[in-house]
Amino acid sequence: MKALQSEDRYSNYDDIPLFLDANELIKVLGLSRSNVYEMLRSDSFPSIISGNRKLVRKEKLFAWLDAHENAPVETPKKLKSTSSTF
């Protein structure tokens, strides 16, 4: 996987598009694709659906980040094992 280079990120708030798709969120947040898609699937994340795409308004993204700045990290629920232990 290609690491994000400095030219792949935004250096100014005004340069960030009004609506961000998954690729733009990766650039803005510096997260992996899987983490961004996990966020987009979350009910608490402020995304809208446009056709088959999920988009996030820039203002809503930064408001969401401010609101979750000191929130505890939610860990995935562990799957119950269906196999018996030996």
N, C-alpha and C positions, 0 to 999 in steps of 0.2 A: 504494500500500500504506500502511496506517495505521501510524504509528510507535507504539511502546509508550509509554504514559503511565505516570507513577509509580504510579497506582492500579491499573494492569494487572499490576504486579509484586508479589511477596511481600516484605514488610519484615521478616519474622521466620521463622526456621527452623521453629518449631512450627506456623505457619500453612500450611506446604506439605503437601499431601495425602500420605498414605502411599504411594499408587501414582500415578504421573504418566503421562498420555497425551501425545501430541505437542503439543497446545495448552498443557498445563501446562508442558512442557519449554520451550516458547517463552517463557512468562512468567518462569520461573525463570532460564533461561540468557541471555535477551535475544538469542537467535539468530533467524535467519530460518527460515521454515517449511522451505525446501529444505535448509538445514544440519541442522535437527533430523531430517528424514527420512533424510538421508544417515547421520547418527549411528545412527539406529534400524536401518538396514540393515547396519551394520558388525558383523562377527562378534565383535569385541572389546567391543562395548557391551552392558551387562548388561540386556537387555530380555527380557520374557516375553510370550508370546502368549496372549491371552484372546479367543477367538472370532476376529474379524478385526481386532482391535486389538493393538498392541504397547504394553506398559506397562513402567515402570521403577519399582522400589522406591526410595523416597527415600534410604535408607541406602546402597544399591548405587550410586546416582547420585553421591553425594558421595564415596564410596570410589573410584569410577572417576575422578572429577575429581582427587582427591588423587594417585592413581597416575599420572595423565597430565599433571600440572601442568607438568613441565619436559621432557616428551617432545617430540621433533621433530615438526613438523607433516607429515603425509603428504600429498603432492600427488598429484592424479589422474594416471594414466598418460596420456601423450599418444596420441591416436589416430593410427594410420598413415594417411597420405593415400593415397587410391587414384587420385587424378588426377595426371596428369603435369604437370611444370612447363614453362612456355613460355619 
